[in-house]
Amino acid sequence: MIKRVIEFSAHNRFLVISLTVVLLFFGFYSLNKIPLDAIPDLSDTQVIIYSKWDRSPEILEKQVTYPIIASLLGAPKIKSVRGFSDFGYSYVYVIFEDGTDLYWARSRVMEYLNRIAAQLPRGVQTELGPDATSVGWVFQYALGDDLGKMTSAELRSLQDWNIRYQLQSVQGVSEVAGLGGFVKQFQVQVDPKKLALLQVTLPQVMDAIRNTNQESGGRVIEFSGTEAMVRSQGLISNTEELENTVVAFPEKSRAPILIKQVATVSIGPEMRRGITDLDGKGDAVGGIIVMRHGEDAPTVISRVKEK
């Protein structure tokens, strides 16, 4: 066999040389175009279930984490299910067999999660993690204000409401997670003495705040051949609107009881459980870009920088 190959090559030198040149050109082209990853993705097919509920870890473990794990034990192609509970949140890691398509696995988990949703306690917020892998953290950035005109709270609002959505639209990006700074929120500090004096309960205050921060549609009114849409506009935009929210109507008084009569309303930072630092200069605001499963890391990074 080898003798025939050598004999053919000797009699067809032009053809062999031409084929060698073509292969060299193809190899050089492939070397420049084929994406190479310094850290190849060898992780298992994994789906993360995140649940949020303001309860202790023990209650979360019994009423949220364990029921979710038990419902997934019969799902196809599952290798193992692991749960983790902490104060206020729960994680369930579903590991599938090698070669399982990630989006097929996510659809199966969502199917089984819909079955158990009715059995979970009221108020539990459950969602799936991003369609990424353990090596999907490909880019991290920080926001800075050299002039010092913006506070860390304003930088975090800029990150969460502007920059995040712009980067989320980049092809190949699965998630943009914000970190650092302070998340703004409306804070209502209730005075127990005023509640007792006006005979108002804390659940009444909570229900009033919850009900006032929403919009609802009415119907269409027709007059003079035209139609007018009726709707209520109630989304809170400042502290004054929240202070003037009606809590209750006393039977012996015609004046309603407002939030500002029983509590103090202000805008403050949400309690945070961590802090970020940039070059030892103090608190920093930034974000983490997680790459979607199956994407090329250098390509995604270049797209993010162009954005």
C-alpha positions in Angstrom: 0.0 0.0 0.0 2.8 2.4 0.9 4.7 1.5 -2.3 1.7 2.4 -4.4 1.3 5.8 -2.6 4.9 6.6 -3.2 4.7 5.5 -6.8 1.6 7.6 -7.4 3.2 10.7 -5.7 6.3 10.3 -7.8 4.4 10.2 -11.1 2.0 13.0 -10.1 4.2 15.5 -8.5 2.2 18.6 -9.6 -1.0 17.2 -8.2 0.6 16.3 -4.8 2.3 19.8 -4.6 -1.0 21.5 -5.4 -2.9 19.5 -2.8 -0.2 20.3 -0.2 -0.5 24.0 -0.9 -4.3 23.9 -0.6 -4.0 22.0 2.7 -1.5 24.6 4.0 -3.7 27.4 3.0 -6.8 25.8 4.7 -4.7 25.1 7.9 -3.6 28.7 8.1 -7.1 30.0 7.6 -8.5 27.6 10.2 -5.8 28.7 12.7 -6.9 32.3 12.5 -10.7 31.7 12.4 -11.4 28.8 14.7 -12.2 30.1 18.2 -9.9 28.9 20.9 -10.7 28.9 24.6 -8.0 28.9 27.3 -10.6 27.4 29.8 -12.7 24.9 27.9 -16.2 24.3 29.2 -16.2 20.8 30.7 -19.0 21.4 33.2 -22.1 19.2 33.5 -25.4 20.2 32.1 -26.9 22.1 35.1 -30.1 24.0 35.8 -30.4 26.2 38.9 -33.7 26.9 40.6 -33.7 30.1 42.7 -36.4 30.7 45.3 -36.9 33.8 47.4 -39.0 33.9 50.6 -38.3 36.0 53.7 -38.1 33.1 56.2 -35.5 31.3 58.2 -33.3 28.6 56.6 -35.0 25.8 58.4 -38.5 26.8 57.2 -37.1 27.3 53.7 -35.5 23.8 53.7 -38.7 22.1 54.8 -41.3 24.0 52.8 -39.5 25.1 49.7 -36.2 23.3 49.1 -37.2 19.8 50.0 -40.5 19.8 48.1 -38.8 21.0 44.9 -36.0 18.3 45.2 -38.6 15.6 45.8 -40.6 16.6 42.7 -37.5 16.4 40.5 -36.3 13.0 41.5 -38.4 11.3 38.8 -37.4 13.6 36.0 -35.6 11.9 33.0 -31.8 12.0 32.6 -31.2 13.6 36.0 -27.9 12.5 37.6 -28.2 14.3 40.9 -30.2 17.1 42.7 -28.6 19.3 45.4 -30.3 21.9 47.6 -29.0 24.8 49.6 -31.0 27.0 51.9 -30.1 30.3 53.6 -32.0 33.1 55.2 -34.4 34.5 52.6 -33.4 32.4 49.6 -33.0 28.8 48.4 -31.0 27.2 45.6 -31.6 23.8 43.9 -29.0 22.5 41.5 -30.2 19.9 39.0 -27.4 18.0 37.4 -28.2 16.1 34.2 -26.4 13.3 32.4 -23.5 14.1 30.0 -24.6 15.1 26.5 -28.1 16.4 27.6 -29.2 19.5 25.7 -29.3 22.4 28.1 -32.6 23.9 26.8 -34.2 20.5 26.8 -33.2 20.2 30.5 -34.5 23.6 31.3 -37.9 22.8 29.7 -38.1 19.6 31.8 -37.3 21.4 35.0 -39.9 24.1 34.2 -42.5 21.4 33.5 -41.9 19.7 36.9 -41.7 23.0 38.7 -45.1 24.0 37.4 -46.5 20.9 39.0 -45.1 21.7 42.5 -45.8 25.5 42.3 -49.3 25.1 43.8 -47.9 23.2 46.8 -45.4 25.9 47.7 -46.3 28.5 50.4 -47.9 31.7 49.4 -45.3 34.4 48.6 -42.5 32.2 47.4 -40.9 33.6 44.2 -39.3 30.8 42.1 -37.4 31.2 38.9 -34.7 29.5 36.8 -31.1 30.6 36.7 -29.6 32.0 33.5 -28.8 29.6 30.6 -25.1 29.7 31.3 -22.5 27.4 32.7 -20.0 27.6 35.6 -17.3 29.1 33.3 -19.7 31.7 31.8 -18.3 34.6 33.8 -16.3 36.2 31.0 -16.3 40.0 31.7 -16.5 42.4 34.6 -16.5 46.1 34.6 -16.7 49.0 37.1 -18.4 52.5 36.9 -16.5 55.5 38.0 -17.1 59.2 38.4 -13.9 61.1 38.5 -15.7 64.4 39.1 -17.5 63.1 42.1 -20.9 64.4 41.1 -22.7 61.0 41.4 -23.1 59.0 44.6 -22.8 55.2 44.8 -26.6 55.0 44.8 -26.9 57.1 41.6 -24.3 54.9 39.9 -26.1 51.8 40.9 -29.3 53.2 39.5 -27.5 54.0 36.3 -26.2 50.4 36.2 -29.5 48.8 36.9 -31.8 50.9 34.7 -29.6 51.9 31.7 -26.3 50.1 31.2 -27.7 46.7 32.2 -30.4 46.6 29.5 -28.0 47.8 26.8 -25.5 45.1 27.6 -28.3 42.5 28.0 -29.2 43.1 24.3 -25.7 42.0 23.1 -25.8 38.7 21.3 -24.3 35.9 23.4 -25.0 37.6 26.8 -27.1 35.6 29.2 -27.2 37.8 32.2 -25.8 41.1 33.5 -25.5 41.1 37.3 -25.1 44.4 39.1 -23.0 44.7 42.2 -21.8 47.3 44.6 -23.3 50.6 45.5 -26.7 51.1 47.1 -30.1 50.1 45.7 -32.7 52.8 46.2 -36.0 52.0 47.9 -38.9 53.7 49.6 -38.5 53.2 53.4 -41.5 53.5 55.7 -40.7 53.6 59.4 -43.9 53.0 61.4 -44.4 54.5 64.9 -46.1 51.9 67.1 -47.3 54.6 69.5 -49.2 56.5 66.7 -50.6 53.2 65.5 -52.1 52.5 68.9 -53.3 56.0 69.3 -55.2 56.0 65.9 -56.2 52.3 66.3 -54.5 51.2 63.1 -52.7 47.9 62.7 -49.5 47.2 60.8 -51.2 44.9 58.2 -53.5 47.8 57.3 -50.4 50.0 56.6 -48.8 47.3 54.5 -52.0 46.6 52.5 -52.5 50.4 51.9 -48.9 50.7 50.5 -49.3 47.6 48.4 -52.7 48.7 47.0 -51.8 52.3 46.2 -48.7 51.4 44.1 -50.6 50.0 41.1 -52.5 51.0 38.1 -55.9 49.6 36.9 -57.9 49.9 33.8 -61.6 50.9 33.7 -63.7 50.8 30.6 -64.5 53.0 27.6 -67.1 55.8 27.9 -68.8 56.9 24.7 -70.1 60.4 24.2 -70.7 62.7 21.2 -69.5 59.9 18.8 -66.1 59.5 20.5 -64.7 57.1 23.1 -62.7 58.0 26.1 -60.7 55.4 28.0 -60.9 55.5 31.8 -58.0 54.3 33.9 -56.4 54.9 37.3 -52.8 56.0 37.5 -51.3 55.1 40.9 -47.6 54.2 40.5 -45.6 55.9 43.2 -42.9 58.2 42.0 -42.0 60.2 45.1 -42.3 60.2 48.9 -45.1 62.8 49.0 -47.5 60.4 47.1 -46.7 57.6 49.5 -47.2 59.9 52.5 -50.7 60.9 51.4 -51.8 57.2 51.0 -55.0 56.5 52.9 -54.7 53.8 55.5 -58.2 53.8 57.0 -61.4 55.8 57.5 -62.4 56.1 61.2 -66.1 55.7 61.9 -66.1 58.7 64.4 -64.1 61.0 62.1 -64.6 62.2 58.5 -60.9 62.7 57.9 -59.0 59.7 56.7 -55.8 58.4 58.3 -52.8 58.9 56.1 -49.4 57.1 56.0 -47.6 60.3 57.2 -49.7 60.4 60.4 -48.4 57.0 61.5 -45.0 56.6 59.8 -42.1 58.5 58.3 -41.4 58.0 54.6 -38.0 58.4 53.1 -35.8 57.2 50.3 -32.8 55.1 51.5 -30.5 52.3 50.5 -31.6 48.7 50.6 -29.7 46.6 53.2 -26.8 44.9 51.5 -24.9 41.8 52.5 -21.6 42.5 50.7 -19.4 45.2 49.3 -17.1 45.6 46.3 -13.8 47.4 46.1 -11.8 48.7 43.1 -8.0 49.2 43.5 -8.4 49.9 47.2 -10.3 53.2 46.6 -13.4 52.1 48.4 -16.9 51.2 47.4 -17.3 50.5 43.6 -20.3 50.0 41.4 -20.1 47.6 38.4 -21.5 44.5 36.8 -20.7 41.0 35.8 -21.4 39.7 32.3 -22.3 36.0 32.1 -22.0 34.3 28.7 -24.8 32.2 27.2 -24.2 28.4 26.9 -22.4 27.4 23.7 -21.1 30.9 22.9 -17.5 31.9 22.2 -16.0 34.0 25.0 -13.6 36.2 22.9 -16.4 37.0 20.5 -18.8 37.9 23.3 -16.2 40.1 24.9 -15.5 42.0 21.7 -19.3 42.6 21.2 -19.6 43.9 24.7 -16.7 46.3 24.2 -18.2 47.6 20.9 -21.5 48.2 22.7 
